[in-house]
Amino acid sequence: MPALTRVTESDEATWAIGAAIGTLLPVGAVVLLHGDLGAGKTMLTQGIASGLGITEPIQSPTFTLVSEHQVSSPDDRSVRLYHLDLYRLDGEEDLASIGWETYLAPDDGVSVIEWPERAGDWLPDEYLLITLDHVGTDQRRLTIAAVPTYGAMARMLESLGEMMDSGR
């Protein structure tokens, strides 16, 4: 499955796709969110957080750069959501200053990264890339792709497609 595309009609629908993604993400996963300002990246992240079991409010970490949210999962493992916003970063020195490498394959959680294009070539080997585009007043097109097209993220994407097609 090269990519999964869905058009949402509301913030709630975008959030729901995020929640479905969150239920499927394995520890160590990295999700890159690409889209213009106001495209719905934070709304999608709120859904992902909910799917992971996080109930606290999620806001864009534009000024803090990284926000950490923790939840105890049903199997008593502690899982963290690392929410990064690279919009204000400029180059490799800024990435190094936030400990970028630790977020590329977190061993205790999941990283969701807004504005990943600011990282240049400093991307993980495997990730889920979600591109959000405005296609109408309240409509957004979400294109979800696994990089590479095999491995854990590709299997997760296939499961997500099956879940969405079955209406779960």
N, C-alpha and C positions, 0 to 999 in steps of 0.2 A: 504494500500500500504506500504509494509515494506521498500522498497528502490527503487530508480530510478537510473539506470546506463546508461551512455552515453559515447561513445568514440569520442573524438574530434581529428581532423586532423591538427589543426593549432591554433596559439595563438588567432586568430580572432574568431574561433569557441568556444574556451574556454571563451573568453570575452563575446560572445553572450549569452551563457548559464548564465553567471553572470548577464547580463543585464535583462534577463527574470526573474531571481530570484529577482532582485532588484525591478522590477515593482510590485511584489506580496508581498513583506515583509511588515508586519504591524509594526507600532511603537511598540517598546518594544522587537522586535525579536532579537535573538542572533544566529549568524552563526559561527560554529566552522570549521576551515579549517585544515585538517590533510594531510600532505604529506612531502616528502623529499625536501631538498633544490632544487630549480629550477623546482619543480613540477607544478607550475602555480598558486600558491595561490594568489600572488599579481595581476596577470592578471585577475583572477576570481573576485577579489575584485574591480578592475577597472571597470569591467562590472557591478557588483552590484551597485557601485557608480553611474554609468551612468543611470542604471534603476531607481535609486532613484531621478535622476535629477541633479546630481552633475557634473559639467563640468570642475572643476579644476583638475590638475594632481594628481594622487594617486600613492604614492610610499610606499614601505614597511617601516614601522616605527621601523626597527630593532634597531636603536640607540636611538630613542626618546621614544620607547615603545608604545606610544599612539599618534595617529594623529586624529584630529577632523576636519570634513568637514561639512559645513552647506549649505543647499539649502532651498529656499522657495518653497513649493509644490504648485500645481495649486489651491488647496483649501485654500491657504494663511496660512497654518500651517508651522511653521519652523521645519524642520527635520534635525537631525544631523546623520552623520555616524561616529561612533567611530571605528577606525581601530587599533587593538592591535596586537603586535608581542611579544609573550612571550618567544622567543628563548633564550634571555639572562637572563631570570629570574631564580632564584634558591630558591624555597621554599615559604612557606606561608608568611614570613616576607616581601619578595620582592613583593608579590601580594598585601599585605596590604599597602605597600608604594605607590602604584599607584592608590589606591582607587578602588580596584577590584570589590567590591560589587556594586558600582554605574554602572558598565558596564554589570551586569548580567541580568538586565531588565530595560534598559534605558526608562524613561518616555517621552523622547523628541527625540528619534531616534532609530537607529539600531546599534548593535555591531557586528563587524566581527573580529574574533580572530584567528590569526595564531599561530600554535604550542600550541593548547589547552592542550595537554598532560602534559605540564609544570605546569598546575594548579592542577594536581592530582585530588582529590575529590571535589575541589572547583569549581564545574560546576553549571550552572543554572538548574532549574527543567525542563525547556523546551528549546529545541534548534534544529537547523538544523545542522546536521553533514555532511560535504562534505569531502570525501577522494579522493585525487588526486594521481594517479599512472602513471608513464611513462610506456607505452606499446609498444613504437616504437620511431623512431627518432623524429618525430613531434607529435606523438599521445599521448593522455592522456586519461585515464579512470577516469571518475568522478562518484563516487557512492554517492548518496544523500539520506540521511535518516532523518526521523523526530524522535526525542526523546522527550517524549514517542511517541508511534505509534498512538496516538489519540490527539485531541486538535488542537490549531491554526496552529502549524507547520505542522501537518499531513494534515490538510485541504489545506494549502498552497502547500505542496508537490503534492497532488492530482491535484490541479489546474495547477501546473507546468507541470506535466506529460501530462495532457490534452492539454495544450498550445504547448508543444513540439511535441506531436503526430499529432496535426493538422497543424504543420508547421508555427505557428505564431511566 
